[in-house]
């Protein structure tokens, strides 16, 4: 189930990230802010796996027709499609460890972020405080320029900026003041926390990175809207980038992001001198809507349904009977008849005949049980209201005799899985229209 959630989360996140990318391009063509696009996309992508768990508890809708092979992927990662190859148990075992690893990774990344923030707070206590114009700033030994802080964001300037001309210093301050007014550090922390919820999701981390770029691009647009020359502002970005040192991933900065993001920001600045392009914006928004539609049509993982099991007490004489009515003991074997495999029990006398007959090579011992003394048995309650009975599969083999379940004791069973709907039909055909109950014994 955990692996299926991961597959679903990555699939939806990739589609939403593509939608956000095209919507970002369209809004840039219209000279509109785009940070909200990435915040919303990240929120939906991070919450999709958790929402699918809640939806799985409610009534299940009819399966939708979709071109995405998500259902097959769920079966593969859950071990259902791998069962005939013998890898199903391995996939199930891996799936059991994924949730603890997921929680451990999320907690570790969160603690690393908190530790980074705490170290910056300690370092900030030793920085000088100065007033430039009407703004109070912190002067660091080399970090910045950037804005630092959540509840009380403050501007941090490296000491070397004090040697710049007043015009350049005021332009740097103007950029950081815009970050502070928009409370951009909180926006970046929000993106980081959403990505932390799914540390295994590369698309979500990419969206957090694009959020950082959108925050800087929106800030650049607001600075240029104040009448600043795009050419002069672009030269300042290049000059500051050669000397600046990033404060942290949560601190918006004038030249943060390395050469790649700086190049993208310069291209965004160049677009500010162009006219709005409504046709280009509409075209990109159509692509965005298409990816959103695919994300909405992505099938959610099948619910992890626990079978209705009861341990009942029956008369000792009834519990001592096996499938064939043998009272003293029995052997479970896998037999082949007319090309169909099934599980049945045989008494010791029949086993002697089997051993003496070389033609009975299709019989495979599954488990040898001592004489049944317990009066405990497992009863699987089946809903036959629709006239469909579930298919019973024991250790990968279809059981043709329905009474076989009554001879199972809790000590014999390792685990039980339930498959419903299209997943069952795809694995076992029309005979699984009523679902599949897979029983794994301790052999």
C-alpha positions in Angstrom: 0.0 0.0 0.0 2.8 2.4 0.8 4.6 1.8 -2.5 1.3 2.3 -4.3 0.9 5.7 -2.5 4.4 6.7 -3.6 3.7 5.8 -7.3 0.4 7.7 -7.1 2.1 10.7 -5.5 4.9 10.9 -8.0 2.5 10.5 -11.0 0.2 13.2 -9.8 3.1 15.5 -8.9 4.7 15.2 -12.3 1.5 16.0 -14.0 0.8 19.0 -11.7 4.4 20.2 -12.1 4.0 20.2 -15.8 0.7 22.1 -15.5 2.3 24.7 -13.2 5.2 25.2 -15.6 2.9 26.0 -18.5 0.7 28.2 -16.3 3.8 30.0 -15.1 4.8 30.7 -18.7 1.4 32.0 -19.6 1.1 34.3 -16.6 4.7 35.6 -17.3 3.5 36.5 -20.8 0.7 38.6 -19.2 3.2 40.1 -16.7 1.4 38.6 -13.8 2.9 37.1 -10.5 3.3 33.4 -10.5 4.4 32.4 -7.0 0.8 31.4 -6.1 0.9 28.9 -9.0 3.7 26.9 -7.4 2.4 27.2 -3.8 -1.0 25.8 -4.9 0.6 23.1 -7.1 2.9 22.0 -4.3 0.0 21.9 -1.8 -2.1 19.7 -4.0 0.8 17.5 -5.0 1.9 17.0 -1.4 -1.7 16.3 -0.2 -2.8 14.0 -3.0 -1.4 10.7 -1.4 -3.0 11.6 2.0 -6.3 12.5 0.3 -6.3 9.2 -1.6 -6.2 7.3 1.7 -9.2 9.2 3.0 -11.1 8.7 -0.2 -10.4 5.0 -0.2 -12.3 4.6 3.0 -15.5 5.9 1.4 -17.7 4.3 -1.3 -15.6 3.3 -4.3 -16.6 4.9 -7.6 -16.8 2.9 -10.9 -13.4 2.6 -12.5 -12.7 5.4 -14.9 -11.2 4.9 -18.4 -7.8 6.4 -18.5 -4.7 6.1 -20.7 -2.4 6.2 -17.7 -1.1 2.7 -16.6 -1.4 3.6 -13.0 -3.4 0.5 -11.9 -0.9 -1.8 -13.5 1.9 0.0 -11.6 0.0 -0.4 -8.3 -0.2 -4.1 -8.9 3.5 -4.4 -9.8 4.7 -2.4 -6.8 2.3 -4.2 -4.5 3.5 -7.6 -5.6 0.2 -8.7 -7.1 1.3 -8.7 -10.7 4.6 -10.3 -9.6 3.0 -13.2 -7.8 3.3 -15.7 -10.7 7.1 -15.0 -10.9 7.7 -15.6 -7.2 8.6 -11.9 -6.5 5.3 -11.0 -4.9 6.5 -11.8 -1.4 9.6 -9.7 -1.9 7.6 -6.7 -3.1 5.3 -7.1 -0.1 8.2 -7.3 2.3 9.8 -4.1 0.9 6.4 -2.4 1.1 6.2 -3.1 4.9 9.5 -1.1 5.5 8.6 1.9 3.3 6.4 3.7 5.7 9.0 3.7 8.6 11.7 4.8 6.1 9.3 7.5 4.8 8.7 8.9 8.3 12.4 8.7 9.2 13.4 10.6 6.1 10.8 13.3 6.6 11.7 13.8 10.2 15.5 13.9 9.4 15.1 16.5 6.7 12.8 18.6 9.0 15.4 18.5 11.8 18.2 19.5 9.4 16.1 22.5 8.3 15.4 23.5 11.9 19.1 23.1 12.7 20.1 25.3 9.8 17.6 28.0 11.0 18.9 27.8 14.5 22.5 28.2 13.5 21.7 31.3 11.4 19.8 32.8 14.4 22.9 32.3 16.6 25.1 33.8 13.9 22.8 36.8 13.5 23.2 37.8 17.2 26.8 38.6 16.4 26.1 40.8 13.3 26.2 44.6 13.5 23.0 46.5 13.1 23.0 49.7 11.0 20.4 52.0 9.5 20.3 52.8 5.8 17.7 55.3 4.9 14.6 54.3 6.9 15.5 50.6 7.0 17.4 48.8 9.8 19.7 46.1 8.4 22.1 43.5 9.7 25.7 43.6 8.4 27.3 40.2 8.1 30.8 39.2 7.3 29.9 37.8 3.9 26.4 36.3 3.8 23.7 37.9 1.8 22.3 40.2 0.5 19.1 38.5 1.6 16.1 38.6 3.9 16.1 36.5 7.0 13.4 35.7 9.6 9.7 34.5 9.7 7.8 36.5 12.2 10.2 39.5 12.0 12.0 39.4 8.7 15.2 41.4 8.6 17.5 42.5 5.7 21.0 41.1 5.8 23.7 42.9 3.8 27.3 41.6 3.5 30.0 44.1 4.5 31.3 44.5 1.0 28.1 46.1 -0.2 28.9 49.1 2.0 31.7 49.9 -0.4 29.4 50.1 -3.4 28.0 53.4 -4.7 24.9 54.7 -3.0 22.9 54.1 -6.1 23.7 50.4 -6.3 23.3 50.0 -2.5 19.8 51.6 -2.7 18.9 49.3 -5.5 19.9 46.2 -3.5 18.0 47.5 -0.5 14.9 48.1 -2.7 15.0 44.5 -3.8 15.3 43.2 -0.3 12.6 45.6 1.0 10.2 44.1 -1.6 11.0 40.6 -0.3 10.4 41.7 3.2 7.1 43.4 2.5 5.8 40.2 0.7 7.0 38.0 3.5 8.9 35.8 1.0 10.9 33.9 3.6 7.6 32.4 4.9 6.6 31.4 1.4 9.9 29.6 0.9 9.6 27.8 4.2 6.1 26.7 3.2 7.4 25.1 0.0 10.2 23.4 2.0 7.7 21.9 4.5 5.5 20.6 1.7 8.4 18.9 0.1 9.4 17.4 3.4 6.1 15.6 3.6 7.2 13.5 0.6 11.0 13.3 0.6 10.8 10.5 -2.0 9.0 12.8 -4.6 11.5 14.5 -7.0 8.8 16.4 -8.7 7.7 18.0 -5.5 11.3 19.1 -4.7 11.5 20.5 -8.2 8.4 22.5 -7.6 9.9 23.9 -4.4 12.9 25.0 -6.5 10.7 26.6 -9.1 8.8 28.4 -6.3 12.1 29.9 -5.2 12.6 31.1 -8.8 9.1 32.5 -9.0 9.6 34.4 -5.7 12.7 36.1 -7.1 11.0 36.7 -10.5 8.0 38.3 -8.9 10.3 40.5 -6.7 12.3 41.6 -9.8 9.0 42.5 -11.5 7.9 44.7 -8.6 11.3 46.5 -8.5 11.2 47.2 -12.2 7.6 48.4 -11.9 9.0 51.2 -9.7 10.7 52.7 -12.8 14.1 51.0 -12.5 15.9 50.5 -15.8 15.9 46.8 -16.7 19.4 47.1 -18.2 20.9 48.7 -15.1 19.1 46.2 -12.8 20.4 43.3 -14.9 24.0 44.5 -14.6 23.6 44.8 -10.9 22.4 41.2 -10.6 25.6 40.0 -12.5 27.8 42.1 -10.3 26.2 41.0 -7.0 26.2 37.3 -8.1 30.0 37.3 -8.4 30.5 38.3 -4.8 27.3 37.1 -2.9 27.1 34.1 -0.6 23.7 32.5 0.0 22.3 32.8 3.5 20.0 29.7 3.4 17.4 28.0 1.2 14.7 29.8 3.2 16.1 33.3 2.6 15.2 35.1 -0.7 18.3 36.9 -2.0 19.1 39.3 -4.9 21.4 36.9 -6.7 20.5 33.5 -5.2 20.2 30.3 -7.2 23.4 30.0 -9.1 24.1 30.6 -12.8 21.1 28.7 -14.1 18.5 30.6 -12.0 20.3 33.9 -12.7 20.1 33.3 -16.4 16.4 32.6 -16.1 15.8 35.7 -14.1 17.7 37.8 -16.7 15.4 36.3 -19.4 12.4 37.2 -17.2 13.7 40.8 -17.0 14.0 41.0 -20.7 10.4 39.9 -21.1 9.3 43.0 -19.0 10.1 45.3 -21.9 8.0 43.2 -24.3 4.3 43.6 -24.9 1.8 41.3 -23.4 1.2 38.2 -25.6 -2.4 37.0 -25.1 -2.3 34.2 -27.7 0.9 32.8 -26.2 -0.7 32.9 -22.7 -3.8 31.1 -23.9 -1.8 28.4 -25.7 0.3 27.6 -22.5 -2.9 27.7 -20.4 -4.5 25.0 -22.6 -1.5 22.8 -22.1 -1.7 23.5 -18.3 -5.4 22.5 -18.3 -4.6 19.3 -20.1 -2.1 18.2 -17.5 -4.5 19.1 -14.7 -7.1 17.0 -16.3 -4.7 14.0 -16.5 -3.8 14.5 -12.8 -7.5 14.4 -11.9 -8.1 11.2 -13.9 -5.1 9.4 -12.3 -6.6 6.4 -10.5 -6.1 6.4 -6.8 -4.4 3.3 -5.2 -6.7 0.4 -4.4 -7.8 0.5 -0.7 -6.1 -1.8 1.7 -9.1 -3.8 2.7 -8.8 -6.2 5.6 -11.0 -9.4 5.2 -13.7 -10.1 7.7 -12.0 -12.9 9.6 -13.5 -14.6 12.7 -12.0 -17.4 14.8 -14.9 -19.6 15.8 -15.1 -22.6 18.1 -16.5 -25.8 16.6 -17.0 -29.3 17.9 -13.8 -31.2 18.2 -15.0 -33.9 15.9 -15.8 -31.4 13.2 -12.5 -29.6 13.6 -10.6 -32.9 13.3 -11.9 -33.5 9.8 -9.9 -32.6 6.8 -11.1 -31.9 3.3 -11.5 -35.6 2.5 -12.9 -36.5 5.9 -9.7 -37.9 7.3 -9.6 -37.7 11.1 -6.1 -38.5 12.1 -4.0 -36.0 10.1 -3.5 -34.8 6.6 -1.0 -33.4 4.0 -1.7 -30.4 1.9 -0.5 -30.9 -1.7 -0.6 -28.9 -4.9 -2.0 -31.1 -7.7 -2.5 -30.6 -11.4 -5.5 -31.9 -13.2 -6.4 -31.1 -16.8 -3.8 -28.3 -16.8 -5.5 -26.7 -13.7 -3.6 -26.4 -10.4 -5.4 -26.7 -7.2 -4.8 -27.4 -3.5 -6.2 -30.4 -1.7 -5.5 -32.7 1.2 -4.8 -36.4 1.2 -4.6 -39.0 4.0 -1.5 -41.0 4.8 -2.8 -44.1 3.0 -3.2 -42.1 -0.2 0.2 -40.6 0.2 1.7 -44.1 0.2 0.1 -44.8 -3.2 1.3 -41.4 -4.5 4.8 -42.2 -3.5 4.7 -45.6 -5.2 3.2 -44.2 -8.4 5.9 -42.5 -10.5 3.2 -40.8 -12.7 2.1 -38.6 -9.9 4.8 -36.1 -10.4 2.4 -33.1 -10.2 1.9 -33.5 -6.5 4.0 -31.1 -4.4 4.0 -31.1 -0.6 3.0 -27.8 0.9 2.8 -28.5 4.6 2.5 -31.5 6.9 0.2 -31.0 9.9 0.0 -33.0 13.1 -3.4 -34.5 13.9 -5.9 -31.6 14.4 -6.6 -31.2 18.1 -7.6 -27.6 18.2 -11.2 -26.6 17.9 -10.2 -23.1 16.5 -10.8 -22.4 12.8 -10.7 -19.4 10.5 -14.0 -18.4 8.9 -14.0 -15.9 6.0 -17.2 -14.0 5.8 -18.2 -13.4 2.2 -20.7 -10.9 0.8 -22.7 -12.9 -1.7 -25.5 -10.3 -2.1 -24.6 -9.7 -5.7 -24.4 -13.4 -6.5 -20.6 -13.2 -6.9 -18.2 -15.2 -4.6 -14.6 -14.2 -4.2 -11.9 -16.3 -5.7 -9.7 -18.1 -3.1 -6.0 -18.3 -3.9 -3.7 -20.1 -1.5 0.1 -19.5 -1.9 -0.5 -18.4 -5.5 -2.7 -21.4 -6.4 -6.4 -21.2 -7.0 -8.4 -23.4 -4.6 -11.3 -25.2 -6.3 -12.8 -26.7 -3.2 -14.6 -24.0 -1.1 -14.5 -26.2 2.0 -10.7 -25.9 2.1 -10.9 -22.7 4.2 -12.6 -24.4 7.0 -9.6 -26.7 7.6 -7.3 -23.7 8.0 -6.2 -22.7 11.6 -4.8 -19.3 12.6 -1.4 -20.9 13.2 -1.2 -22.0 9.6 -1.8 -18.5 8.1 1.0 -16.0 7.6 -1.1 -13.2 6.1 -4.2 -12.5 4.0 -4.7 -10.0 1.2 -7.8 -8.8 -0.5 -8.0 -7.6 -4.1 -11.2 -6.0 -5.5 -12.5 -4.4 -8.6 -10.5 -4.0 -11.9 -7.2 -5.1 -10.3 -8.6 -8.5 -9.4 -10.2 -9.0 -12.9 -7.0 -8.0 -14.6 -5.0 -10.5 -12.7 -7.4 -13.5 -12.7 -9.9 -12.7 -15.4 -13.7 -12.9 -15.2 -13.7 -15.6 -12.5 -12.4 -12.9 -10.1 -15.4 -10.6 -10.6 -16.3 -11.1 -7.0 -12.8 -10.2 -5.8 -9.9 -12.3 -4.7 -8.9 -13.5 -1.2 -5.2 -14.4 -1.2 -4.1 -16.6 1.7 -0.3 -17.1 2.4 0.6 -20.0 4.7 3.7 -20.5 6.8 5.4 -23.0 4.6 
